[in-house]
Amino acid sequence: MAVSARDVARVAGVSVSTVSRALARPHEVAPATRVKVLEAARGLGYTPNLAARSLITGRTGNIGLVVPDLENPFFASVTKGVQSRARTAGYAVFIADSDEDPTQEAELVRNLAKQVDGMVLCSPRATDAVLAELARECVLVLVNRESGDIPTVTIDNHEGTRQAVAHLLALGHRRIAYAGGPTTSWSNRQRAAAVEAQGALHGDLEVVNLGSFQPYVSGGIAAGDLVLASGATAVIAYNDLLAFGLLERFRQRGVRVPDDVSVVGTDNIPVSALTSPGLTSVGIPLVNTGRAGVDMLLHLVRDPSTPPTHHHDLTVQLVVRASTGPHGGDVALRQLA
């Protein structure tokens, strides 16, 4: 015989309505009572009827997540955090990949909005005007992007870049290149601006912006020759995938890392520790970023009258590995010789 909410109520010593609230609107139930209900439900193997709950609460029990590229480990890790937090809160997650296409992004949000209580957009590529329009159509939270007054969870790109530049300066590098990501990427604009700001702050530092590249290994391979032609002795990459491409291109050209050129990535995805040499990278709390996005979204879904404060306090930390070392001379001259 199927277990019902009445059975859970009997075991937990509460009313059936309290069981419903504890499972559908846990913020309305005292913590001790909520724990009793959840323990009783788990012990009995109770699974709530989502269709019935939707009729009662007017909610679907689902949230949506749109990312630019699920093959990128950055977004895979954020997705893991979103799913983990949503599952704990009793929500299912519908996930969509926009393939780095801003027009697909808006279409995906509009299609998913009909089936979910709210949407998380991770690193959206759409313009501020499009995002403002989408925010009027559904409950929306941004991750790794600021846009108007839309609630957002951000990463401190400026601090991460400052740490990377400070590390390279301490190693004696005075000509540093930046290999950027997509022009539509907000975090790329933030990181490029932060590198330029560090150049302005340190009078003996010259910054070379190499432009934008695809955020894949192939983009880093394309950027590698430009790094060498620029005469930079160190390069900061938009993300780790770009940095992997740089390492590969330097290997192909016989350039030693870090003896000739130091390389710094961004994101600190797990593979960064496995490259040869290991990649120095700005560590971002990717899973926690996804969790914070869900927390903010569910706050809005459950209590829209009190919008959450924007989060700008997800800290970053440079992880130093073997791809960075002391300045070893003018690699560009050796390459042209």
Secondary structure as GFF3:
##gff-version 3
##sequence-region A 1 337
A	DSSP	alpha_helix	5	12	.	.	.	ID=ss1
A	DSSP	alpha_helix	16	24	.	.	.	ID=ss2
A	DSSP	three_ten_helix	26	28	.	.	.	ID=ss3
A	DSSP	alpha_helix	31	44	.	.	.	ID=ss4
A	DSSP	alpha_helix	50	57	.	.	.	ID=ss5
A	DSSP	beta_strand	62	67	.	.	.	ID=ss6
A	DSSP	alpha_helix	73	88	.	.	.	ID=ss7
A	DSSP	beta_strand	92	97	.	.	.	ID=ss8
A	DSSP	alpha_helix	102	113	.	.	.	ID=ss9
A	DSSP	beta_strand	119	122	.	.	.	ID=ss10
A	DSSP	alpha_helix	128	137	.	.	.	ID=ss11
A	DSSP	beta_strand	140	143	.	.	.	ID=ss12
A	DSSP	beta_strand	152	155	.	.	.	ID=ss13
A	DSSP	alpha_helix	157	170	.	.	.	ID=ss14
A	DSSP	beta_strand	175	180	.	.	.	ID=ss15
A	DSSP	alpha_helix	186	201	.	.	.	ID=ss16
A	DSSP	beta_strand	206	212	.	.	.	ID=ss17
A	DSSP	alpha_helix	217	230	.	.	.	ID=ss18
A	DSSP	beta_strand	234	237	.	.	.	ID=ss19
A	DSSP	alpha_helix	240	252	.	.	.	ID=ss20
A	DSSP	beta_strand	262	267	.	.	.	ID=ss21
A	DSSP	three_ten_helix	270	273	.	.	.	ID=ss22
A	DSSP	beta_strand	280	283	.	.	.	ID=ss23
A	DSSP	alpha_helix	286	302	.	.	.	ID=ss24
A	DSSP	beta_strand	311	314	.	.	.	ID=ss25
A	DSSP	beta_strand	317	319	.	.	.	ID=ss26
A	DSSP	alpha_helix	331	336	.	.	.	ID=ss27
###
